[in-house]
Amino acid sequence: MSEKEQAKKNDYSAGNIQVLEGLEAVRKRPAMYIGDVGIKGLHHLIWEVVDNSIDEALAGYCDHITVTIKTDNSITVSDNGRGIPTDMHEKEQKSALEVVMTVLHAGGKFDKDTYKVSGGLHGVGVSCVNALSAELTATVHRNGQVFQQVYNKGVPKEDVKVIGETDITGTTVHFKPDLSIFIVSEFNYDTVATRLRELSFLNAGIKLALIDERDTDNGDHRSDEFFSEGGLREFVEYLDSTREKLIPEPIFMDSEKGDTPVQVSLNYNTSFSENVVSYVNNINTIEGGTHVSGFRRALTRTLKSYADKSGLLDKVKVDISGDDFREGLTAVISVKIQEPQFEGQTKTKLGNSEAMGAVDVVVGEMLQTYLEENPKEAKTIVSKVILAAQARHAARKAREMVQRKNVLSGTGLPGKLADCANTDPKVCELYLVEGDSAGGSAKQGRDRDFQAILPLRGKILNVEKAQEHKIYENEEIKNMITALGVSFGTEEDDKALNLVKLRYHKIIIMTDADIDGSHIRTLILTFFFRYMRELIEKGFLYIAQPPLYLLKKGKQERYCWSEADRESIVLELGGEKPESVNVQRYKGLGEMNPEQLWTTTMDPEHRSLKQVTIDSAAEADHLFSMLMGDEVAPRRDFIERNAKYANVDV
């Protein structure tokens, strides 16, 4: 480390901690600060603490972060950074550690001399985590000593104290969420693992470990370690690991324009979908923004210019559009911005204009160099673009046929649709039901005022393996499109989903609780993710939860939705004679009469619905391509690894 760097390291002290505002209202209105008090808000607590450790890594002082899920569903996050300063904060007249942990928006990331850019900045700091924790303990290894402070619901129990000596540096935060605020208490291992894997790719050279000390069903403890040397290159390879790639290695671009560092990696595969994932300061910008616009503009311009100059488009009889350059594309864009501005419905759309220019210039310059130096790969990419243009024209004709048929047939609604009386989309529900038998029960059991039923016959087309024009020729997919009332195409994008005439704001997938039902559900989910993702992003897609068992003893009847429920209710009803309880396993919706189906699965007063959300677009893309693609080995490996953590019907 140079003298200048050593001085900067030693300079990180209480003076670098800036205070913007107090902690008022966090406990009164937690959703304003962490999004909600459900599963997403609960996990957001981890992200806030991990962001602090990532800041240290970005500044060059930390290379190891460990997240531990404790047996009581509390969380410990440890890093080997410099340790949060503990000396006296001049303005606040208390330890800088206490300021960071108890004052909203207090931290080194707001001081540009401490952190040039920082991970996160989408939240409100570790003090928010403290305010929403029943108890939090901050332990700091710094300047040869171990400092500690304990808090209850954000309030210090005592001053910062020295509890020992040390020859290491770093910060450990242990917190237990306040269950008087959160409506869920259990952390999901896979959710945490997905985020840490993502962070390892976005921050090459940092080791992120995850340890789960809770027992699984077979007594194991789960753990993973995430480390990437190649960064975004390896991220693209991971996302495309279940697809056939067109060029041997991902293209990687890394440069800085103005004060904006830009990293982009991309590759092409033989699939028919586009997968562009973008980040700002490690935040997944699900809705895209200016950095994505800059990337797309540069990609289209540079590839088209190369194709024109090389004469590869001379004999092409269809027009080439921007969409065609992105079919089969997998790309990751990561920019770092000192003061990001977010827009959009979920505040995950970047608005900074400088990002567009920076990404445009970096991608334009570096992609042009790549194409000129790799003519074989360049020709392969352009050939894929030409095929995409030809397929797009065929798909447009197929979409137009679906939409024209709707107009010609008057209502345009499928014959099998049992529609509801209400016409207000905000209150109307559409059930997509597996099979005519279950569809018949659902039609009889429903509330006809606001619940519509569309039976689907057999398994719909696997859209992961099909060209787009084939999708619109599939009868069941056509029925879903026409029942929903959506159309495709705008002046800017002929693939864009048009929701102006959407007829239902709740679309509920209702399939059997067996292996075939799971497969049909996954096929439908894949279709919505690939071609109607906006419906998922707006929160309109749900999965019904029919019961697995009906338990009877005498006149008593109880429904069970899990194996654990079944075991406990058998003991409750049977007492010392569990064999006296009659257990009926539901394999199909058709086994329930209309009244049972209404009571357990369709009545808004008693049913349980799972809302389909996309926490990580990158992970969702990887999962769907792996489950529904051509590669068998990754799918088999996934099932073997996850079977013991789920109820699998074999």
C-alpha positions as CSV (number, residue, x, y, z in Angstrom):
1,M,0.0,0.0,0.0
2,S,1.4,3.4,-1.0
3,E,1.9,6.2,1.6
4,K,-1.0,8.1,0.1
5,E,-3.3,5.1,0.4
6,Q,-2.1,4.4,3.9
7,A,-2.9,8.0,4.9
8,K,-6.4,7.7,3.3
9,K,-6.9,4.5,5.3
10,N,-5.9,6.2,8.5
11,D,-8.0,9.2,7.7
12,Y,-11.3,7.3,7.8
13,S,-12.6,8.6,11.1
14,A,-15.6,10.3,12.8
15,G,-15.1,13.4,10.6
16,N,-16.0,11.4,7.6
17,I,-19.4,10.5,8.9
18,Q,-22.1,13.0,7.8
19,V,-25.5,13.2,9.4
20,L,-28.5,14.0,7.1
21,E,-31.5,13.4,9.3
22,G,-32.8,11.6,12.4
23,L,-34.5,8.2,12.8
24,E,-38.1,9.5,13.3
25,A,-41.0,7.5,11.8
26,V,-39.0,4.4,10.8
27,R,-40.8,2.2,13.3
28,K,-44.1,4.0,12.7
29,R,-43.9,3.7,8.9
30,P,-41.4,1.0,8.1
31,A,-42.7,0.3,4.6
32,M,-41.7,3.8,3.5
33,Y,-38.1,2.9,4.2
34,I,-37.8,-0.8,3.3
35,G,-40.6,-1.3,0.9
36,D,-42.9,-3.5,3.0
37,V,-43.0,-5.5,6.2
38,G,-43.3,-8.9,4.4
39,I,-40.7,-11.2,2.9
40,K,-39.1,-8.5,0.7
41,G,-38.7,-6.0,3.6
42,L,-37.3,-8.7,5.9
43,H,-34.6,-9.5,3.4
44,H,-33.9,-5.9,2.7
45,L,-32.5,-5.7,6.2
46,I,-29.7,-8.0,5.1
47,W,-29.0,-6.0,1.9
48,E,-28.6,-2.8,3.9
49,V,-25.9,-4.3,6.2
50,V,-24.2,-6.1,3.4
51,D,-24.1,-2.8,1.4
52,N,-21.9,-1.3,4.1
53,S,-19.4,-4.1,3.7
54,I,-19.5,-3.9,-0.1
55,D,-18.7,-0.1,0.3
56,E,-15.5,-1.1,2.1
57,A,-14.7,-3.6,-0.7
58,L,-15.3,-1.0,-3.4
59,A,-12.9,1.4,-1.5
60,G,-10.3,-1.4,-1.5
61,Y,-10.3,-2.3,2.2
62,C,-12.3,-5.5,2.4
63,D,-12.3,-8.8,0.5
64,H,-14.3,-11.2,2.6
65,I,-17.9,-10.9,3.8
66,T,-19.8,-13.6,5.6
67,V,-23.6,-13.8,6.2
68,T,-24.9,-16.3,8.8
69,I,-28.5,-17.2,9.3
70,K,-28.7,-18.2,13.0
71,T,-31.0,-20.9,14.4
72,D,-33.4,-18.3,15.8
73,N,-33.6,-16.5,12.4
74,S,-31.4,-13.7,13.4
75,I,-28.6,-12.6,11.1
76,T,-24.9,-12.0,11.5
77,V,-22.9,-10.0,8.8
78,S,-19.1,-9.9,9.2
79,D,-16.5,-8.3,7.1
80,N,-12.7,-7.7,7.2
81,G,-12.8,-4.0,6.3
82,R,-11.4,-1.1,8.3
83,G,-14.2,-1.2,10.9
84,I,-16.7,1.5,11.5
85,P,-15.0,4.5,13.2
86,T,-15.6,4.6,17.0
87,D,-14.0,7.9,17.9
88,M,-16.0,10.9,19.0
89,H,-18.2,12.6,16.4
90,E,-17.6,16.3,16.7
91,K,-21.2,17.5,15.8
92,E,-23.1,14.7,17.6
93,Q,-20.8,14.5,20.6
94,K,-21.1,10.7,20.7
95,S,-19.2,7.8,19.2
96,A,-19.2,7.7,15.4
97,L,-20.3,4.0,15.7
98,E,-23.4,5.1,17.6
99,V,-24.1,7.8,15.1
100,V,-23.9,5.4,12.2
101,M,-26.2,2.9,14.0
102,T,-28.8,5.3,15.3
103,V,-29.1,8.2,12.9
104,L,-30.9,7.8,9.6
105,H,-28.7,8.5,6.5
106,A,-25.6,8.8,8.6
107,G,-22.5,7.2,7.1
108,G,-19.3,7.5,5.1
109,K,-21.0,6.9,1.8
110,F,-22.4,10.4,1.9
111,D,-18.9,11.8,2.1
112,K,-17.4,11.6,-1.5
113,D,-13.9,11.7,-0.1
114,T,-14.5,8.5,1.8
115,Y,-16.3,6.5,-0.8
116,K,-16.1,7.6,-4.5
117,V,-19.0,5.4,-5.3
118,S,-20.9,3.1,-3.0
119,G,-23.0,0.0,-3.3
120,G,-26.6,0.4,-2.4
121,L,-27.7,4.1,-2.0
122,H,-31.2,2.7,-2.6
123,G,-31.8,2.4,1.2
124,V,-31.4,4.4,4.3
125,G,-28.5,2.7,6.0
126,V,-27.8,0.3,8.8
127,S,-29.6,2.6,11.3
128,C,-32.9,1.6,9.7
129,V,-32.1,-2.0,10.3
130,N,-31.3,-1.1,13.9
131,A,-34.6,0.7,14.3
132,L,-36.5,-2.4,13.0
133,S,-34.6,-5.0,15.1
134,A,-35.7,-6.2,18.5
135,E,-32.0,-6.3,19.3
136,L,-28.8,-5.5,17.4
137,T,-25.2,-5.8,18.4
138,A,-22.4,-4.0,16.5
139,T,-18.9,-5.3,17.1
140,V,-15.9,-3.4,15.6
141,H,-12.3,-4.6,15.4
142,R,-10.2,-1.5,14.9
143,N,-7.0,0.1,16.1
144,G,-6.0,-3.0,18.1
145,Q,-9.2,-3.0,20.1
146,V,-12.6,-4.7,20.0
147,F,-15.5,-2.2,20.4
148,Q,-19.1,-3.1,21.0
149,Q,-22.5,-1.5,21.4
150,V,-25.9,-3.2,21.9
151,Y,-29.2,-1.7,20.9
152,N,-32.9,-2.5,21.5
153,K,-35.3,-1.3,18.8
154,G,-32.6,1.3,17.7
155,V,-31.9,2.6,21.2
156,P,-28.4,2.0,22.7
157,K,-28.5,0.0,25.9
158,E,-25.2,1.6,27.0
159,D,-22.3,3.6,25.5
160,V,-19.8,2.0,23.1
161,K,-17.3,0.0,25.2
162,V,-14.0,-1.8,24.7
163,I,-14.4,-5.6,25.2
164,G,-11.0,-6.9,24.2
165,E,-7.9,-6.6,22.1
166,T,-7.4,-7.7,18.5
167,D,-4.9,-7.8,15.6
168,I,-7.5,-7.8,12.9
169,T,-9.9,-5.2,11.5
170,G,-13.6,-5.4,10.5
171,T,-17.2,-5.0,11.5
172,T,-19.7,-7.6,12.6
173,V,-23.4,-6.7,12.9
174,H,-25.8,-9.2,14.5
175,F,-29.5,-8.4,14.4
176,K,-32.9,-10.0,15.3
177,P,-35.8,-8.5,13.3
178,D,-38.6,-7.1,15.5
179,L,-41.5,-9.5,14.9
180,S,-44.0,-6.9,16.2
181,I,-43.3,-5.1,12.9
182,F,-42.7,-7.9,10.4
183,I,-45.5,-10.2,9.3
184,V,-42.9,-13.0,8.4
185,S,-40.0,-14.2,10.5
186,E,-38.2,-16.7,8.4
187,F,-35.3,-15.8,6.1
188,N,-35.2,-17.7,2.8
189,Y,-31.8,-19.3,2.1
190,D,-32.1,-19.2,-1.7
191,T,-33.1,-15.5,-1.8
192,V,-30.0,-14.6,0.2
193,A,-27.8,-16.9,-1.9
194,T,-29.0,-15.4,-5.1
195,R,-28.2,-11.9,-4.0
196,L,-24.7,-12.8,-2.7
197,R,-23.9,-14.7,-6.0
198,E,-25.0,-11.6,-7.9
199,L,-22.8,-9.4,-5.7
200,S,-19.8,-11.7,-6.2
201,F,-20.1,-11.3,-10.0
202,L,-20.6,-7.5,-9.8
203,N,-17.6,-7.1,-7.5
204,A,-14.8,-9.4,-8.8
205,G,-12.3,-10.5,-6.2
206,I,-14.6,-10.4,-3.1
207,K,-15.4,-13.6,-1.3
208,L,-19.0,-13.8,0.0
209,A,-19.9,-16.7,2.2
210,L,-23.4,-17.8,3.3
211,I,-23.9,-20.1,6.3
212,D,-27.3,-21.4,7.5
213,E,-27.2,-22.8,11.0
214,R,-30.8,-23.9,10.9
215,D,-31.4,-27.6,10.6
216,T,-32.9,-28.9,7.4
217,D,-35.2,-31.9,7.3
218,N,-32.3,-34.3,7.1
219,G,-30.2,-32.5,9.7
220,D,-27.8,-30.8,7.2
221,H,-26.7,-27.2,7.4
222,R,-26.6,-25.4,4.1
223,S,-23.7,-23.2,3.1
224,D,-22.2,-21.7,0.0
225,E,-19.2,-19.5,-1.0
226,F,-19.3,-17.1,-3.9
227,F,-16.2,-15.8,-5.5
228,S,-15.6,-14.5,-9.1
229,E,-12.3,-13.5,-10.6
230,G,-13.8,-12.8,-14.0
231,G,-16.7,-10.6,-12.8
232,L,-19.2,-9.8,-15.5
233,R,-17.7,-12.3,-17.9
234,E,-18.5,-15.1,-15.5
235,F,-21.9,-13.6,-14.8
236,V,-22.8,-13.9,-18.5
237,E,-21.4,-17.5,-18.6
238,Y,-23.5,-18.4,-15.6
239,L,-26.7,-16.9,-17.1
240,D,-26.0,-18.8,-20.4
241,S,-24.8,-22.0,-18.8
242,T,-28.0,-23.9,-19.9
243,R,-28.0,-22.5,-23.5
244,E,-26.0,-23.2,-26.6
245,K,-23.7,-20.2,-27.2
246,L,-22.9,-18.8,-30.7
247,I,-19.5,-17.3,-30.0
248,P,-16.9,-19.0,-27.8
249,E,-16.3,-16.4,-25.2
250,P,-18.3,-13.4,-23.8
251,I,-17.3,-10.0,-25.1
252,F,-16.2,-7.8,-22.2
253,M,-15.9,-4.0,-22.0
254,D,-14.5,-2.0,-19.1
255,S,-13.8,1.7,-19.3
256,E,-14.6,5.0,-17.7
257,K,-16.2,8.1,-19.3
258,G,-16.3,11.3,-17.3
259,D,-16.9,10.2,-13.8
260,T,-18.9,7.1,-14.8
261,P,-17.1,3.7,-14.7
262,V,-18.8,1.3,-17.1
263,Q,-18.6,-2.5,-17.4
264,V,-20.5,-4.5,-19.9
265,S,-20.3,-8.2,-20.9
266,L,-22.4,-9.9,-23.6
267,N,-22.7,-13.0,-25.6
268,Y,-25.1,-14.5,-28.1
269,N,-26.9,-17.9,-27.9
270,T,-29.3,-19.9,-30.1
271,S,-32.4,-19.0,-28.0
272,F,-35.1,-16.7,-29.2
273,S,-35.2,-14.4,-26.1
274,E,-33.3,-11.3,-25.1
275,N,-31.9,-11.1,-21.6
276,V,-30.3,-7.8,-20.6
277,V,-29.7,-7.3,-16.9
278,S,-28.6,-4.0,-15.6
279,Y,-27.1,-2.6,-12.3
280,V,-26.3,0.8,-10.8
281,N,-24.0,0.7,-7.8
282,N,-24.9,-3.0,-7.4
283,I,-28.6,-2.2,-7.5
284,N,-30.6,-4.4,-10.0
285,T,-32.4,-1.8,-12.1
286,I,-35.3,-4.1,-13.1
287,E,-37.0,-1.4,-15.2
288,G,-33.8,-0.4,-17.0
289,G,-33.1,3.2,-17.6
290,T,-30.7,5.5,-19.3
291,H,-27.7,3.1,-19.1
292,V,-29.8,0.4,-20.9
293,S,-30.9,2.9,-23.5
294,G,-27.3,3.8,-24.1
295,F,-26.3,0.2,-24.5
296,R,-29.1,-0.7,-26.9
297,R,-28.4,2.4,-29.0
298,A,-24.7,1.6,-29.3
299,L,-25.3,-2.1,-30.0
300,T,-27.7,-1.5,-32.8
301,R,-25.7,1.3,-34.4
302,T,-22.4,-0.5,-34.2
303,L,-23.6,-3.9,-35.4
304,K,-25.7,-2.4,-38.3
305,S,-22.8,-0.2,-39.4
306,Y,-20.5,-3.3,-39.4
307,A,-23.0,-5.4,-41.3
308,D,-23.6,-2.7,-43.9
309,K,-19.9,-2.1,-44.5
310,S,-19.2,-5.9,-44.8
311,G,-22.0,-6.4,-47.3
312,L,-23.7,-9.0,-45.1
313,L,-27.1,-7.4,-45.5
314,D,-27.0,-6.9,-49.3
315,K,-29.3,-9.9,-50.1
316,V,-31.6,-9.5,-47.1
317,K,-35.2,-8.8,-48.2
318,V,-36.7,-7.8,-44.8
319,D,-36.0,-4.7,-42.8
320,I,-33.8,-5.0,-39.8
321,S,-35.0,-3.4,-36.5
322,G,-33.3,-2.9,-33.1
323,D,-35.1,-6.0,-31.7
324,D,-33.4,-8.2,-34.2
325,F,-29.9,-7.3,-32.8
326,R,-31.0,-8.4,-29.4
327,E,-32.6,-11.8,-30.1
328,G,-30.5,-14.5,-28.4
329,L,-28.5,-11.8,-26.6
330,T,-27.4,-12.1,-23.0
331,A,-25.8,-9.0,-21.5
332,V,-24.9,-7.6,-18.1
333,I,-24.5,-3.8,-17.7
334,S,-23.0,-2.3,-14.6
335,V,-22.3,1.4,-14.0
336,K,-21.2,3.2,-10.9
337,I,-22.6,6.7,-10.3
338,Q,-22.0,9.1,-7.4
339,E,-25.5,10.4,-7.2
340,P,-28.0,8.1,-9.0
341,Q,-31.5,9.3,-9.7
342,F,-34.2,6.6,-9.8
343,E,-37.5,6.8,-11.5
344,G,-40.3,4.3,-12.4
345,Q,-43.0,2.5,-10.5
346,T,-40.6,0.6,-8.2
347,K,-37.8,3.2,-8.2
348,T,-35.6,0.8,-10.1
349,K,-35.2,2.8,-13.3
350,L,-32.1,4.9,-13.7
351,G,-32.7,8.5,-14.8
352,N,-29.2,10.0,-14.9
353,S,-28.6,11.4,-18.5
354,E,-24.8,11.1,-18.2
355,A,-25.1,7.3,-17.9
356,M,-26.6,7.0,-21.4
357,G,-23.7,8.8,-23.1
358,A,-21.1,7.0,-21.1
359,V,-22.4,3.5,-21.9
360,D,-23.1,4.5,-25.5
361,V,-19.5,5.6,-26.1
362,V,-17.9,2.7,-24.2
363,V,-20.0,0.0,-26.0
364,G,-19.7,1.7,-29.4
365,E,-15.9,2.0,-29.3
366,M,-15.1,-1.4,-27.8
367,L,-17.7,-3.4,-29.8
368,Q,-16.4,-1.9,-33.0
369,T,-12.9,-3.0,-32.2
370,Y,-14.1,-6.5,-31.3
371,L,-16.0,-6.9,-34.6
372,E,-13.0,-5.8,-36.6
373,E,-10.6,-8.1,-34.8
374,N,-12.9,-11.1,-34.8
375,P,-14.5,-11.3,-38.3
376,K,-15.6,-14.9,-37.9
377,E,-17.6,-14.2,-34.7
378,A,-18.9,-11.0,-36.2
379,K,-20.4,-12.9,-39.2
380,T,-22.0,-15.4,-36.8
381,I,-23.7,-12.6,-34.9
382,V,-25.0,-10.8,-38.0
383,S,-26.3,-14.1,-39.4
384,K,-28.3,-14.6,-36.1
385,V,-29.6,-11.0,-36.6
386,I,-30.9,-11.8,-40.1
387,L,-32.6,-14.9,-38.9
388,A,-34.2,-12.9,-36.1
389,A,-35.5,-10.3,-38.6
390,Q,-37.1,-13.0,-40.8
391,A,-38.7,-14.7,-37.7
392,R,-40.0,-11.4,-36.5
393,H,-41.9,-10.8,-39.7
394,A,-43.4,-14.2,-39.4
395,A,-44.3,-13.6,-35.7
396,R,-45.9,-10.2,-36.6
397,K,-48.2,-11.9,-39.1
398,A,-49.1,-14.6,-36.5
399,R,-49.9,-11.9,-33.9
400,E,-52.0,-10.0,-36.5
401,M,-53.9,-13.1,-37.3
402,V,-54.8,-13.6,-33.6
403,Q,-55.8,-9.9,-33.2
404,R,-57.8,-9.9,-36.5
405,K,-59.7,-13.0,-35.5
406,N,-60.7,-11.3,-32.3
407,V,-62.1,-8.3,-34.2
408,L,-64.0,-10.5,-36.7
409,S,-65.6,-12.8,-34.1
410,G,-67.4,-9.9,-32.3
411,T,-66.5,-10.3,-28.6
412,G,-63.2,-12.0,-29.6
413,L,-63.5,-14.1,-26.5
414,P,-62.6,-17.9,-26.5
415,G,-65.6,-20.2,-26.5
416,K,-64.3,-22.0,-23.4
417,L,-64.1,-18.8,-21.3
418,A,-66.8,-18.5,-18.6
419,D,-66.6,-14.7,-18.2
420,C,-67.7,-12.7,-15.1
421,A,-70.5,-10.1,-15.0
422,N,-68.3,-7.3,-13.7
423,T,-66.4,-5.3,-16.2
424,D,-64.0,-3.4,-13.9
425,P,-60.5,-4.9,-14.4
426,K,-59.5,-3.8,-10.9
427,V,-61.9,-6.3,-9.3
428,C,-62.0,-9.0,-11.9
429,E,-60.1,-12.3,-11.7
430,L,-59.2,-14.8,-14.4
431,Y,-58.5,-18.4,-13.3
432,L,-56.3,-20.4,-15.8
433,V,-57.4,-23.9,-14.8
434,E,-55.8,-27.2,-15.8
435,G,-58.3,-29.4,-17.6
436,D,-62.0,-29.5,-18.4
437,S,-62.9,-31.5,-15.3
438,A,-61.4,-29.0,-12.9
439,G,-62.6,-26.2,-15.1
440,G,-66.2,-27.5,-14.7
441,S,-65.9,-27.5,-10.9
442,A,-64.4,-24.1,-10.9
443,K,-67.2,-22.7,-13.1
444,Q,-69.8,-24.1,-10.8
445,G,-68.0,-23.1,-7.6
446,R,-66.9,-19.5,-8.5
447,D,-68.5,-16.2,-7.7
448,R,-69.8,-15.3,-11.2
449,D,-69.8,-11.6,-10.5
450,F,-66.0,-11.1,-10.5
451,Q,-64.4,-14.5,-11.2
452,A,-63.8,-15.8,-14.8
453,I,-62.7,-19.3,-15.7
454,L,-60.6,-20.4,-18.7
455,P,-59.9,-24.2,-18.8
456,L,-56.6,-25.1,-20.5
457,R,-56.4,-28.4,-22.3
458,G,-53.2,-30.4,-21.8
459,K,-49.8,-28.8,-21.6
460,I,-49.3,-25.5,-23.4
461,L,-46.4,-25.0,-25.8
462,N,-42.9,-24.7,-24.2
463,V,-42.1,-21.2,-25.4
464,E,-38.4,-21.6,-24.3
465,K,-37.8,-23.9,-27.3
466,A,-40.2,-22.3,-29.9
467,Q,-39.8,-19.6,-32.4
468,E,-42.1,-16.7,-31.7
469,H,-44.5,-17.2,-34.7
470,K,-45.2,-20.8,-33.5
471,I,-46.2,-19.4,-30.1
472,Y,-49.1,-17.4,-31.5
473,E,-50.3,-20.5,-33.5
474,N,-50.8,-22.5,-30.2
475,E,-54.5,-22.8,-29.4
476,E,-54.2,-22.5,-25.6
477,I,-51.8,-19.5,-25.8
478,K,-54.2,-17.8,-28.3
479,N,-57.1,-18.4,-25.8
480,M,-55.1,-16.8,-23.0
481,I,-54.2,-13.8,-25.0
482,T,-57.7,-13.2,-26.3
483,A,-59.3,-13.8,-22.8
484,L,-56.9,-11.3,-21.2
485,G,-57.7,-8.6,-23.9
486,V,-54.1,-7.7,-24.4
487,S,-52.5,-7.0,-27.7
488,F,-48.9,-6.7,-29.0
489,G,-47.2,-3.8,-30.8
490,T,-46.7,-0.1,-30.4
491,E,-45.1,2.5,-32.8
492,E,-41.8,2.1,-31.0
493,D,-41.7,-1.7,-30.5
494,D,-43.8,-4.2,-32.4
495,K,-43.2,-6.8,-29.6
496,A,-44.3,-4.5,-26.7
497,L,-47.3,-5.7,-24.6
498,N,-50.3,-3.3,-24.8
499,L,-52.4,-3.5,-21.6
500,V,-54.9,-0.8,-22.5
501,K,-57.7,-3.4,-22.8
502,L,-56.5,-5.8,-20.1
503,R,-59.7,-7.3,-18.6
504,Y,-58.4,-8.7,-15.3
505,H,-56.0,-7.4,-12.7
506,K,-55.8,-10.8,-11.0
507,I,-54.6,-13.7,-13.2
508,I,-54.5,-16.9,-11.2
509,I,-52.8,-20.1,-12.3
510,M,-54.7,-23.1,-10.8
511,T,-53.2,-26.5,-11.5
512,D,-53.2,-30.0,-9.9
513,A,-50.9,-30.6,-6.9
514,D,-49.0,-33.3,-8.7
515,I,-46.0,-33.5,-11.0
516,D,-48.0,-32.9,-14.2
517,G,-49.7,-29.9,-12.5
518,S,-46.3,-28.5,-11.6
519,H,-45.0,-28.9,-15.1
520,I,-48.1,-27.1,-16.6
521,R,-47.7,-24.3,-14.1
522,T,-44.0,-23.9,-15.1
523,L,-45.0,-23.8,-18.8
524,I,-47.5,-21.1,-18.1
525,L,-45.1,-19.1,-15.9
526,T,-42.4,-19.4,-18.6
527,F,-44.8,-17.9,-21.2
528,F,-45.7,-15.0,-18.9
529,F,-42.1,-14.4,-18.0
530,R,-40.9,-14.3,-21.6
531,Y,-43.9,-12.6,-23.3
532,M,-46.0,-10.8,-20.7
533,R,-43.4,-9.9,-18.0
534,E,-45.1,-6.6,-17.4
535,L,-48.1,-8.4,-15.9
536,I,-45.7,-10.0,-13.4
537,E,-44.0,-6.6,-12.7
538,K,-47.4,-5.0,-12.1
539,G,-48.3,-7.7,-9.6
540,F,-51.2,-9.2,-11.6
541,L,-50.0,-12.8,-11.7
542,Y,-50.8,-15.3,-8.9
543,I,-50.7,-19.0,-8.2
544,A,-53.6,-20.7,-6.4
545,Q,-52.8,-23.0,-3.4
546,P,-55.2,-25.9,-3.4
547,P,-55.0,-28.2,-0.3
548,L,-53.0,-31.4,-0.5
549,Y,-55.1,-33.4,2.0
550,L,-58.6,-33.6,3.5
551,L,-58.6,-35.2,7.0
552,K,-61.7,-36.6,8.5
553,K,-62.7,-38.0,11.9
554,G,-66.4,-38.4,12.6
555,K,-68.0,-35.1,11.6
556,Q,-64.7,-33.1,11.8
557,E,-63.1,-32.1,8.6
558,R,-59.8,-30.3,8.2
559,Y,-57.8,-29.3,5.1
560,C,-54.0,-29.4,5.0
561,W,-51.7,-27.5,2.7
562,S,-48.4,-29.2,3.7
563,E,-47.0,-32.4,5.2
564,A,-46.3,-30.6,8.5
565,D,-49.9,-29.5,8.7
566,R,-51.1,-33.1,8.0
567,E,-48.8,-34.6,10.7
568,S,-49.9,-32.1,13.4
569,I,-53.6,-32.3,12.6
570,V,-53.6,-36.1,12.6
571,L,-52.1,-35.9,16.1
572,E,-54.7,-33.3,17.1
573,L,-57.7,-35.2,15.8
574,G,-56.5,-38.7,16.5
575,G,-54.8,-38.3,19.8
576,E,-53.4,-41.7,20.8
577,K,-55.1,-43.3,17.8
578,P,-53.8,-41.5,14.7
579,E,-55.0,-44.4,12.5
580,S,-58.6,-43.4,13.3
581,V,-58.1,-40.3,11.1
582,N,-59.1,-40.8,7.5
583,V,-56.5,-39.1,5.2
584,Q,-57.6,-38.2,1.6
585,R,-54.7,-37.1,-0.7
586,Y,-55.8,-34.7,-3.4
587,K,-53.9,-35.4,-6.6
588,G,-56.2,-33.3,-8.8
589,L,-58.5,-30.3,-8.6
590,G,-61.2,-32.5,-10.2
591,E,-61.4,-34.6,-7.1
592,M,-62.9,-31.7,-5.2
593,N,-66.6,-30.8,-5.7
594,P,-67.5,-27.2,-6.6
595,E,-68.2,-26.3,-3.0
596,Q,-64.9,-27.7,-1.7
597,L,-63.0,-25.9,-4.5
598,W,-64.6,-22.6,-3.6
599,T,-64.1,-23.0,0.1
600,T,-60.4,-24.0,0.0
601,T,-59.0,-22.3,-3.1
602,M,-61.3,-19.6,-4.6
603,D,-63.0,-17.8,-1.8
604,P,-61.2,-14.5,-1.2
605,E,-62.0,-14.8,2.5
606,H,-60.2,-18.1,3.1
607,R,-58.0,-18.9,0.1
608,S,-54.2,-18.5,0.0
609,L,-52.7,-17.0,-3.2
610,K,-49.0,-16.7,-4.0
611,Q,-48.1,-13.6,-5.9
612,V,-45.5,-14.1,-8.6
613,T,-42.7,-11.6,-8.3
614,I,-39.3,-11.1,-9.9
615,D,-36.7,-10.4,-7.2
616,S,-33.8,-11.0,-9.6
617,A,-34.5,-11.0,-13.4
618,A,-31.0,-12.5,-13.9
619,E,-31.8,-15.5,-11.6
620,A,-35.3,-15.9,-13.1
621,D,-33.9,-16.0,-16.6
622,H,-31.3,-18.6,-15.6
623,L,-33.9,-20.7,-13.9
624,F,-36.4,-20.8,-16.7
625,S,-33.8,-21.5,-19.4
626,M,-32.4,-24.3,-17.2
627,L,-35.8,-25.9,-16.4
628,M,-37.4,-25.5,-19.8
629,G,-34.4,-25.6,-22.2
630,D,-32.6,-28.4,-24.1
631,E,-29.8,-29.1,-21.6
632,V,-30.7,-32.1,-19.5
633,A,-27.6,-32.2,-17.1
634,P,-28.2,-28.8,-15.4
635,R,-31.9,-29.6,-14.9
636,R,-31.1,-33.0,-13.4
637,D,-28.5,-31.4,-11.1
638,F,-30.9,-28.8,-10.0
639,I,-33.6,-31.4,-9.1
640,E,-31.1,-33.5,-7.2
641,R,-29.8,-30.5,-5.2
642,N,-33.3,-29.1,-4.4
643,A,-35.5,-32.2,-4.0
644,K,-34.7,-32.5,-0.3
645,Y,-35.8,-28.9,0.3
646,A,-39.2,-29.2,-1.3
647,N,-42.2,-31.5,-1.6
648,V,-41.7,-33.5,-4.7
649,D,-44.4,-35.8,-6.1
650,V,-42.8,-38.8,-7.8
